Amino acid sequence: MARGALAAAGAGAALAVGLLHASERWLRPERVHLTLPPVGGVEPLDFRSEDGVRLHGLLLRSEPGAPLAVFCHGYQRSIEETFALAAEFHARGYHSLCFDFRACGRSGGRYTTLGYREPADVRAAVRAGIARTGSERAVVHGISMGGASAILAAASEPRIAGLATDSAFAALLDAISQRLSTVRPALRPAYDITRRIAQVLARANPASVRPVDAVPLLAPRPLFLIHSRADEQVPYRQHELLRAAARGPVEEWVVDGVPHAKMRFVYWEEYLARVDDFFRRALAMTHGARPAPVAQPRTTSR
């Protein structure tokens, strides 16, 4: 009996360790570091989020008086996802800032929170970029979680003049449910347990991460929503909810047949042109700001 009890205890401990390890996979992305390509004018810009977490950024400084464009990466990614965009927009006349969210890349922080604390990181990036460049306003681009976090940040940061999101979710719990639906039925209970453990570890409430509730607060600032009807991670219905919630100017670019957050790879030149055009008009709508000076676009490696 004693041996049986010990065996049961050992099995239980192994299960607990396994569940904890699986739970942390939600929260601790692989630390992907960017190897900088030969692009001039790049300077580090490290700053603190609102709760003191150290964040790592890269700034591509433009001419005095240029506007600031801030680029926000997606879940479990880093600056490596947004640097090419930042370089392109720098070539078009913007100060460009990309940064690693907490627990990603070279930033501090133990856990990512999938949009719960990341809006504070976006606001901190905007403020740090404005302080360094002297720009009066910023425009922001966000991919997936970065887009959702940017919406939540912009609701309380009036210096964000316009916001472009790519494959953003309307509600985090809906995005998690979609992820769960792709798991084999026999594994779903364990998968859901790890999610709930992760929620406790991160001290984050996914039910409160609802960009759809923040979208009305962006008005009268414009919003540009980019999405694919074939998005397998953030279903097109999430895009429709965001669009319907807008009370200010809202534009959309919707295509078919492109996987989650991959439109910029399929339509690179058009993607750059559309976002650039939106940013210029958003800045022109903002009192006291001016559009970025027109520069000859250049092609960078994707």
HELIX and SHEET records of a PDB file:
HELIX    1   1 ALA A    2  LEU A   27  1                                  26    
HELIX    2   2 ILE A   79  ALA A   91  1                                  13    
HELIX    3   3 GLU A  118  THR A  133  1                                  16    
HELIX    4   4 MET A  145  ALA A  154  1                                  10    
HELIX    5   5 LEU A  172  SER A  181  1                                  10    
HELIX    6   6 PRO A  185  LEU A  187  5                                   3    
HELIX    7   7 ARG A  188  ALA A  202  1                                  15    
HELIX    8   8 PRO A  206  SER A  208  5                                   3    
HELIX    9   9 PRO A  211  ALA A  214  1                                   4    
HELIX   10  10 VAL A  215  LEU A  218  5                                   4    
HELIX   11  11 TYR A  236  ALA A  245  1                                  10    
HELIX   12  12 MET A  263  VAL A  266  1                                   4    
HELIX   13  13 TRP A  268  MET A  285  1                                  18    
SHEET    1   A 8 VAL A  42  PRO A  44  0                                        
SHEET    2   A 8 GLY A  57  LEU A  60 -1                                        
SHEET    3   A 8 HIS A  95  PHE A  99 -1                                        
SHEET    4   A 8 LEU A  68  CYS A  72  1                                        
SHEET    5   A 8 ALA A 138  ILE A 143  1                                        
SHEET    6   A 8 ILE A 160  ASP A 166  1                                        
SHEET    7   A 8 LEU A 223  SER A 228  1                                        
SHEET    8   A 8 VAL A 250  VAL A 255  1                                        
SHEET    1   B 2 PHE A  47  ARG A  48  0                                        
SHEET    2   B 2 ARG A  54  LEU A  55 -1                                        
END                                                                             
